[in-house]
């Protein structure tokens, strides 16, 4: 039997390299997409916790005829299942307009990959919006916020 008449079975090195190249291209596209959705879900979790705090503010108002001036007045973050390990930071307070009208605000911050994601929630009666989704305002670092609400949108 001559060398030319032998039948070899298997893949050539070129075929294997092509398959690896195709897998590499797919992974190169998939990792940033996965990372985006992972970051987006962490921001959604932050907003969800802010909704919990908004509900707590409403309950506090029903009981005390005023809004809670701080997160500690609501029982602290641990009351709502928020721990420092989550990497989230919250603040809440009361703003009283001239004429006595008052409302509460909730500030939330979460650092994801050393990038700050800061949001402000204002109740719909104040923001004149129709849905709770539009009551969230994304805050940028160094931008002054209305109503003298603190904006510490930086990761340390």
C-alpha positions as CSV (number, residue, x, y, z in Angstrom):
1,X,0.0,0.0,0.0
2,X,1.4,3.4,-1.0
3,X,1.2,6.6,1.0
4,X,-1.3,8.1,-1.5
5,X,-3.7,5.3,-1.2
6,X,-4.1,5.5,2.7
7,X,-7.3,7.0,4.0
8,X,-6.7,9.3,7.0
9,X,-9.5,10.1,9.3
10,X,-9.7,13.3,11.5
11,X,-9.4,17.0,11.2
12,X,-6.5,18.9,9.8
13,X,-4.8,21.6,11.8
14,X,-6.3,24.3,9.6
15,X,-9.8,23.1,10.3
16,X,-9.2,23.1,14.0
17,X,-7.8,26.6,14.0
18,X,-10.8,27.8,12.0
19,X,-13.2,26.4,14.5
20,X,-11.2,28.0,17.4
21,X,-11.2,31.3,15.5
22,X,-15.0,31.2,15.1
23,X,-15.5,30.4,18.7
24,X,-13.2,33.3,19.7
25,X,-15.2,35.7,17.6
26,X,-18.5,34.5,19.2
27,X,-17.0,34.9,22.7
28,X,-15.7,38.4,21.8
29,X,-19.2,39.5,21.0
30,X,-21.0,37.6,23.9
31,X,-18.9,38.9,26.8
32,X,-19.7,42.6,26.4
33,X,-23.3,41.8,25.9
34,X,-23.4,39.7,29.0
35,X,-21.6,42.4,30.9
36,X,-24.1,45.0,29.8
37,X,-27.1,42.9,31.0
38,X,-25.3,42.1,34.2
39,X,-24.7,45.8,34.9
40,X,-28.3,46.7,33.9
41,X,-29.7,44.1,36.3
42,X,-27.6,45.6,39.2
43,X,-29.1,49.1,38.4
44,X,-32.6,47.6,38.3
45,X,-31.9,46.0,41.8
46,X,-30.9,49.5,43.1
47,X,-34.2,51.0,41.8
48,X,-36.1,48.1,43.3
49,X,-34.6,48.9,46.7
50,X,-35.4,52.5,46.2
51,X,-39.1,51.5,45.7
52,X,-39.0,49.7,49.0
53,X,-37.8,52.8,50.7
54,X,-40.5,54.9,48.9
55,X,-43.1,52.5,50.3
56,X,-41.5,52.9,53.8
57,X,-41.7,56.7,53.5
58,X,-45.5,56.4,52.6
59,X,-46.1,54.2,55.6
60,X,-44.1,56.5,57.9
61,X,-46.2,59.4,56.6
62,X,-49.5,57.6,57.3
63,X,-48.4,56.9,60.9
64,X,-46.7,60.2,61.7
65,X,-48.3,62.8,59.4
66,X,-44.8,63.7,58.1
67,X,-42.1,62.1,56.0
68,X,-39.0,60.5,57.6
69,X,-36.0,62.9,57.6
70,X,-33.5,60.2,57.2
71,X,-32.9,56.5,56.5
72,X,-32.3,55.9,60.2
73,X,-35.8,57.2,60.9
74,X,-37.2,54.5,58.8
75,X,-35.3,51.8,60.7
76,X,-32.0,51.8,58.8
77,X,-31.0,50.0,55.6
78,X,-30.8,46.6,57.3
79,X,-34.6,46.8,57.9
80,X,-35.0,46.5,54.1
81,X,-32.5,43.8,53.5
82,X,-29.9,46.2,52.3
83,X,-26.4,45.4,53.5
84,X,-23.1,47.2,52.9
85,X,-21.9,44.1,51.0
86,X,-24.4,45.0,48.2
87,X,-22.3,48.0,47.3
88,X,-25.4,50.2,47.4
89,X,-25.7,53.5,49.3
90,X,-29.0,55.2,50.0
91,X,-30.2,58.5,51.5
92,X,-33.7,59.9,52.0
93,X,-35.0,63.1,53.2
94,X,-37.7,65.7,53.2
95,X,-38.0,68.8,51.2
96,X,-40.4,71.5,52.3
97,X,-41.3,74.1,49.7
98,X,-42.3,77.7,50.5
99,X,-45.9,77.5,51.5
100,X,-45.5,74.3,53.5
101,X,-45.9,71.7,50.7
102,X,-43.5,68.8,51.5
103,X,-42.3,65.7,49.7
104,X,-39.7,63.1,50.2
105,X,-36.8,62.1,47.9
106,X,-34.7,59.0,47.8
107,X,-31.1,58.9,46.5
108,X,-29.5,55.7,45.5
109,X,-25.9,54.9,44.4
110,X,-24.2,51.7,43.3
111,X,-20.7,51.4,42.0
112,X,-20.4,48.8,39.3
113,X,-16.9,48.1,37.9
114,X,-15.8,51.4,39.6
115,X,-18.4,53.3,37.7
116,X,-21.0,55.2,39.8
117,X,-24.7,54.7,38.9
118,X,-26.7,57.3,40.8
119,X,-30.5,57.7,40.8
120,X,-33.0,60.0,42.4
121,X,-36.6,59.0,43.0
122,X,-39.2,61.8,43.5
123,X,-42.9,60.9,44.0
124,X,-45.2,61.4,41.1
125,X,-47.2,64.2,42.7
126,X,-44.0,66.3,42.7
127,X,-42.5,65.4,39.4
128,X,-45.9,65.6,37.6
129,X,-45.1,62.4,35.7
130,X,-47.5,59.6,35.1
131,X,-45.5,56.5,35.9
132,X,-43.1,55.4,38.6
133,X,-40.5,54.7,35.9
134,X,-40.4,58.4,34.9
135,X,-39.9,59.4,38.5
136,X,-36.3,58.1,38.4
137,X,-33.7,60.7,37.4
138,X,-30.2,59.5,36.6
139,X,-27.7,61.7,38.2
140,X,-24.3,62.5,36.8
141,X,-21.2,63.2,38.9
142,X,-20.9,66.9,39.9
143,X,-24.3,67.9,38.5
144,X,-26.3,70.1,40.9
145,X,-29.6,68.5,41.8
146,X,-32.9,70.4,42.3
147,X,-34.3,70.9,45.8
148,X,-30.8,70.9,47.3
149,X,-30.6,67.1,47.4
150,X,-27.0,65.9,47.9
151,X,-25.3,64.4,44.8
152,X,-22.2,62.4,45.8
153,X,-22.0,60.4,42.6
154,X,-18.5,59.1,42.8
155,X,-16.9,55.7,43.5
156,X,-14.2,55.7,46.2
